[in-house]
Amino acid sequence: MELIDKKIWKKASAIGLVFTILCLVVCIIQYYCDPDADTFQKIDRMAIHFLAVNFFIFLFFNPLSFKTYSVLFYIYGCGNFLDNGNVLGAICISASLVFLNTSGFLKTRRNTKIVSFLVVPLSCIFVQYFHTGKLAFLLSVFYILGAIYIFYLTYLILLPRVEKAYSPKSEKIISREKFTERDIEFLERVLKGEKYSKIASLYNISESSVKAQMIELYHHLGVNSRTEFLAFCNGCTFVLGDPENKAEN
């Protein structure tokens, strides 16, 4: 079985942690050494970077928690809108949506959730109207739209690769020593969106037994939860075999 490489995401969280710590240090220095700077913006910068540091500490120990990434970028994006960092804010909000979608949060009631998701960022942008004036606000809106457009173009470039990665033809070889035919049936039913309660009724076992079994299977696959399993294994088919022999061939 191709396990998800947590090391890559752990390195990414470590880089983010170092970066945000440096940003926080600079913000603290600015707060005390630059009395002419806007007080509201100085506090806003320190707050979002302080929160970011704590989020990245958590992500260092839970590198595949994509919902945490989503919350992190959401707060970072809103904070940057309040600080007039419109391009970075737009990129962060877009990234937050991507991570939410990857975590499976947007699979149901997508439109309602997206509208609710945008309420706070749009409110932060509206605050700029009173803080910067009409012309500056209008210019900031175009900056935001420009950043979203660039992000959209990047998405179009990456889309074919993403679709290929999650193609239904993707076949995962899993070890016979760790998995059984029933395990494969459980995994495939979860991928189809079936609830643990339904799986339990089909196999005449308790729901708690299904949950315990799935937690063990997720562990063997290198994921921490049902959400991560759906994100990384969507469209996959599982086949019992010997992954090591396949790698040697």
N, C-alpha and C positions, 0 to 999 in steps of 0.2 A: 504493500500500500504506500502510495506517495503521501508521506506525512506533511502537514503544513509546517513550513520552516519558521518556527517561532523566533529563531535567532535573528532573522532579518528584521522582524517587527520590534524585537527587543533592542536592537541596535538603533532603529529609527526612533524609538522612545527615548533612548539615552542621548541621542543627538538633540532631540527636542528639549530634553531636560537641561542640557548644558546651555543651549541657545536661550531658553527662557530665563535661566538663572542670570546669565550675562545681561539680558534686557532688564531684568528686575534691578540688578545692581546699578545700571546706568540710570534707571528711573529714580532710584533713591538718591543718587548723587545729584540729579537734576532738581529734585524736590528741595534739597537743602542748599544747593549752590547756584540756582538760577531763579532768583526772586521775581524776575520780570515775566517769567512764563505763566500761562494761564493756570490758576490753581485747580480749577475743575478738571482740566485735561491732565495735569500732573497726577492727581488722585486717581483718575480713571486709568491711566497707564500703569500705575503701581498695582491697582486692584486686579486688572486683567492678567498681568504678568505673574502676580502672586498666585492667583488661581491656576494659571497655566502650569506653574512649577509643581503645584500639588497634584494636578491631573497627570502630568508626565511621571511623577513618582509612582502613582498608582498604575499607570500603563507600563512602567518598567517591570512590574511584577505580574501584570495581566496584559501582555502585549497584543492579544487578539480581541480585546474588548472594544469593538468598533462603535458601540453606542457611546462609550466614554469619549472616543475621538470626536464623535458627532457633537456631544455637549461641549467639549473643549472648543472646537472651532466655532460653535454657535456663540458662545460667550465672547470669544476672541473677536469674532466678526462684529457683534453688536458694540463691543467696547471700542473697536476701531472706528465705527461709524460715529460714535460720540466724540471721538478724538479727531475727526475729519480725515481719518486714514481710509478713504473710501475704496480705493483699489484693493488694498489688503482685506478690508472688511467684506467686499463682494466675493473675493476669492474664498475667504474663510466660510462664509455662509453657503456658498456653492459646494465647498468640500464637505460641510456638515450634512447637506442633503445627500451627497454621494454616499457617505458613510451610513446614513440612516437607511438608504435604499439597500445597501449591501447587507446590513444587519437584518433585513426583512421587515422592518417597521412599516414601510410604505406599501406592502403587498395588499393591504385592505384599506378601504376608505382613503385612497391616496389623495384625491383632490381636497377633501376636508382637512386632512392632516397638513398638507402643504400650505393651505391658506392660513391655518392656525400657526404654523411654523413661521410664517413671514410677518406676523403681526408685530412682534417686538423689533425685528430689524428695521421695518418700515417706520415704526415709531421713533427709533433712534435717528434715522435719516431725517425725519420731520423736525426733530429737535435742532438740527443744523440750520434750519430756516430762520430760527430766532437767534441763533448764535453767530451766524456768518453773514446774513443778509440775502436778498433775493438773487443777485447775480452770482455770488459765490455758491449759493445753494444749487442754482441751475447748473452751474459748471460741475459741481460735485455729482449731480445726478448723471451727467453724461460720462463722467469718469467711471461711475458704478456700472452703467450700461456697457461701456467699453470693456471693462474687466470681465463682465459676464459673457460678452461676445467672444472674447479671447478664450475663456474657459470652455465655451461651447465648441469652438473650433478644435480645441485640444481633445474634447470628448469625441468629436467626429473622427479624429485621427485614431484614437484608441479603441473606438467602438468595435471595429472588426476583430481586433485581437481579443477583446473581452468576450465577444460572442463565440469566438473559436474556443476560448478557454472553458466556457460553460456549455459547449455543444453537447447535445444529448448523446452523441457518439462517444463521449469520453468514458473510457473503461478503466476502472480502478481494480488492480489485483490486490487482494487482501489475504493475509496469512491464514492457512487452515488451522494453525496452532492456536490462534486467538479468536477466530470467528467460526460460526456454524451456518448452515443453510437457514435456520430460523433467524439468526442474527441479521442475515442479508434481507430477509423478509421484513423484519422490523425497520431496518434502515430505509428500505425502499418505501415503506408505508409512511414513514415520517417525512420523507422527501415529497411525497404526494400531498402532504398537508394534513394527514390523519392525526387526530388527537390520541394521547396515551390511553384515554378511557375507551375509545373505540377499539384500539388494538387489544386492550385487555379483554374486552367482551368477545372479540373474534377468537381469541386463543384460550378463553375461559380461565383467565388468571387475574390476579388483582392489579389495579392500576399502579399501586406502589411497587409491585414486582417489575412492571414494565419500566417505570421511572428508574429504578435501580439498575436494571439491565442496560438501559439506554445511556445512563451516565458512564457505565463501564465501557460501552462501545465507543462513546465520544472520546473517552480517555485514550483508547487504543488508536483512534483515528487522529489524535493530536489536536482535538478541539475541546473547549471547556463547557460548551452548552449547546442546546438545540439551535439557537440563533446562529452561532458560528458554524455549526454543521450545515445548516441550510445555505449559508452564505458561500461556503467553500466547496460544497459537494453538490450544489444544485445542477441537475442534468446528468449526474454521473450514474453509471451502472456498476454494480459490485460483482466481482467474480472471485471465487475461492481459488487460491493457487499458491505459488511460491514467489513472492516479489524479488527475492535475492537472486534466484536463478534467472528471472527475466532481465534483471539489471546486468548480470554477467553476459547474457546473450547480446 
